[in-house]
Amino acid sequence: MSDLPTTRWSLLQRVQNADDDDAWREFLQIYQSAIYRYARRKGLQPADAEDLVQRVFANAAEKMKTWHLDRQSGSFRAWLLVVTRNAVVNAATRSHRHHSLTNVDEHAVSGGKFDSEEEAEIELELRRATFRKVVEKIRDEFSDSTWMAFWRTAVDGHSKTVVANDLDISIGSLYAARSRVMKRLREGVLAMEDET
């Protein structure tokens, strides 16, 4: 869990203002699905996972009122990880008491420390969220042919030869298209990863 997508300092500054709807929308877009999926993987039912996400963000909103933006005082991301895991543990413990949850991850209930598998799970979810956000921002910068050359080979895993034939372009053109999109994706990800 230590490799959540980083939260840009500028975004953290903006979410300190509870009235900055655009900042909070972006903040939610980055973290919401990762927290939800993590909760589901730990055995929470969909409605319980949705409630947990709301509790985590309510806690984050409260914390942001007094959050001190100082790189030496620890990262916001680390704090959010602890809040998320504690919320999962609390929800799982409550559910066990009420016997309403049938498949709760026993490790989550036991309150053990983060393990590498948990870290990998949340890291993957947050990388996906970052990727989706960047894709949404850059998609319109490319022609359909260029985008499809990238998407079908790099994301869908189709053969480069087949995709080049389908798009009626040369292999060289396909590689050039992929390279342009991948370069722009890297730039977009780096722009989002202004480390906290």
TAKAPE-V275651 format. One record per residue. N is the residue number from 0. RES is the residue in one small letter. PHI is phi as a letter, one per 30 degrees, with the letter a starting at -180 (999 if undefined). PSI is psi in degrees with one decimal (none if undefined). NEAR is the number of other ideal C-beta (glycine too) atoms within 8 Angstrom. Layout:
N;RES;PHI;PSI;NEAR / N;RES;PHI;PSI;NEAR
//
This chain:
0;m;999;-5.4;12 / 1;s;d;-14.3;8 / 2;d;c;46.0;7 / 3;l;e;156.2;14 / 4;p;d;140.1;10 / 5;t;d;150.4;11 / 6;t;c;121.9;12 / 7;r;d;141.4;10 / 8;w;e;-41.1;10 / 9;s;d;-37.2;7 / 10;l;d;-41.3;11 / 11;l;d;-39.3;14 / 12;q;d;-40.9;8 / 13;r;d;-39.0;10 / 14;v;d;-10.4;12 / 15;q;d;-20.7;9 / 16;n;c;105.2;7 / 17;a;e;-19.1;8 / 18;d;d;-2.4;4 / 19;d;d;84.6;9 / 20;d;e;-38.9;6 / 21;d;d;-41.1;7 / 22;a;d;-44.9;11 / 23;w;d;-35.8;11 / 24;r;d;-44.4;8 / 25;e;d;-42.8;10 / 26;f;e;-46.1;12 / 27;l;d;-41.0;9 / 28;q;d;-35.1;9 / 29;i;d;-44.2;14 / 30;y;c;-24.3;13 / 31;q;e;-52.5;11 / 32;s;d;-34.1;9 / 33;a;d;-43.0;14 / 34;i;d;-42.5;12 / 35;y;d;-49.5;12 / 36;r;d;-37.5;10 / 37;y;d;-45.1;14 / 38;a;d;-40.8;16 / 39;r;d;-41.4;10 / 40;r;d;-25.4;8 / 41;k;d;3.6;11 / 42;g;j;-0.8;11 / 43;l;d;143.4;15 / 44;q;d;159.8;7 / 45;p;e;-47.2;7 / 46;a;d;-39.1;6 / 47;d;d;-39.0;12 / 48;a;d;-39.8;12 / 49;e;d;-42.4;9 / 50;d;d;-41.5;9 / 51;l;d;-44.0;15 / 52;v;e;-44.0;12 / 53;q;d;-40.9;8 / 54;r;d;-41.1;9 / 55;v;d;-43.6;13 / 56;f;d;-30.7;11 / 57;a;d;-42.0;8 / 58;n;d;-42.5;10 / 59;a;d;-41.6;11 / 60;a;d;-40.4;11 / 61;e;d;-44.3;7 / 62;k;d;-36.8;10 / 63;m;d;-21.1;11 / 64;k;d;-30.7;8 / 65;t;b;5.9;5 / 66;w;d;130.1;9 / 67;h;c;114.0;5 / 68;l;d;89.1;6 / 69;d;b;117.3;5 / 70;r;d;-25.3;4 / 71;q;d;-17.1;4 / 72;s;d;7.5;5 / 73;g;j;159.8;5 / 74;s;c;150.4;8 / 75;f;d;-39.9;9 / 76;r;e;-45.6;10 / 77;a;d;-41.7;9 / 78;w;d;-44.7;10 / 79;l;d;-36.3;12 / 80;l;d;-45.7;13 / 81;v;d;-44.0;8 / 82;v;d;-43.5;12 / 83;t;d;-49.5;14 / 84;r;d;-43.2;12 / 85;n;d;-38.4;8 / 86;a;d;-39.3;13 / 87;v;d;-45.0;14 / 88;v;d;-46.5;11 / 89;n;d;-43.6;8 / 90;a;d;-41.9;13 / 91;a;d;-40.0;16 / 92;t;d;-44.8;9 / 93;r;d;-43.1;8 / 94;s;d;-38.0;13 / 95;h;d;-41.1;10 / 96;r;d;-35.7;6 / 97;h;c;1.2;7 / 98;h;h;30.3;6 / 99;s;c;-3.1;5 / 100;l;c;126.6;13 / 101;t;c;-22.1;4 / 102;n;b;49.5;5 / 103;v;d;135.3;13 / 104;d;d;117.1;10 / 105;e;d;-33.7;6 / 106;h;d;-38.1;7 / 107;a;d;-41.3;12 / 108;v;d;-34.3;11 / 109;s;d;-15.6;6 / 110;g;i;20.7;4 / 111;g;d;166.0;5 / 112;k;d;163.2;3 / 113;f;e;135.8;8 / 114;d;c;173.4;8 / 115;s;d;-31.6;5 / 116;e;d;-43.3;6 / 117;e;d;-43.2;11 / 118;e;d;-43.5;12 / 119;a;d;-39.1;8 / 120;e;d;-53.2;12 / 121;i;d;-33.3;14 / 122;e;d;-45.6;12 / 123;l;d;-45.5;8 / 124;e;d;-40.7;12 / 125;l;d;-31.7;14 / 126;r;d;-39.3;10 / 127;r;d;-43.0;10 / 128;a;d;-42.1;15 / 129;t;d;-45.6;13 / 130;f;e;-48.0;10 / 131;r;d;-41.1;8 / 132;k;d;-45.4;12 / 133;v;d;-43.2;12 / 134;v;e;-44.4;9 / 135;e;e;-38.4;7 / 136;k;d;-35.4;7 / 137;i;c;-11.9;12 / 138;r;e;-44.3;8 / 139;d;d;-4.6;4 / 140;e;d;-8.9;5 / 141;f;b;150.6;13 / 142;s;d;161.9;5 / 143;d;e;-41.1;6 / 144;s;d;-44.7;9 / 145;t;d;-45.0;11 / 146;w;d;-44.5;11 / 147;m;d;-37.2;10 / 148;a;e;-43.3;17 / 149;f;d;-55.6;15 / 150;w;d;-47.8;9 / 151;r;d;-31.4;11 / 152;t;c;-42.3;14 / 153;a;d;-34.5;9 / 154;v;c;-51.6;7 / 155;d;d;-17.9;7 / 156;g;i;21.6;4 / 157;h;d;157.5;8 / 158;s;d;136.0;6 / 159;k;d;-38.8;10 / 160;t;d;-45.4;7 / 161;v;d;-44.8;8 / 162;v;d;-43.0;14 / 163;a;e;-43.9;13 / 164;n;d;-45.1;7 / 165;d;d;-38.3;7 / 166;l;d;-4.1;10 / 167;d;h;47.8;4 / 168;i;b;162.0;9 / 169;s;d;161.6;6 / 170;i;e;-39.8;8 / 171;g;d;-42.4;6 / 172;s;d;-38.5;10 / 173;l;d;-46.5;15 / 174;y;d;-38.9;9 / 175;a;d;-42.5;8 / 176;a;d;-48.5;14 / 177;r;e;-44.4;12 / 178;s;d;-42.9;8 / 179;r;d;-45.2;11 / 180;v;d;-44.7;15 / 181;m;d;-38.7;10 / 182;k;d;-44.6;8 / 183;r;d;-36.9;11 / 184;l;d;-47.1;12 / 185;r;e;-44.0;8 / 186;e;d;-43.0;8 / 187;g;d;-42.3;11 / 188;v;d;-44.6;11 / 189;l;d;-37.2;7 / 190;a;d;-34.6;7 / 191;m;d;-19.9;13 / 192;e;c;49.6;10 / 193;d;d;89.2;9 / 194;e;e;138.6;6 / 195;t;c;none;11
//
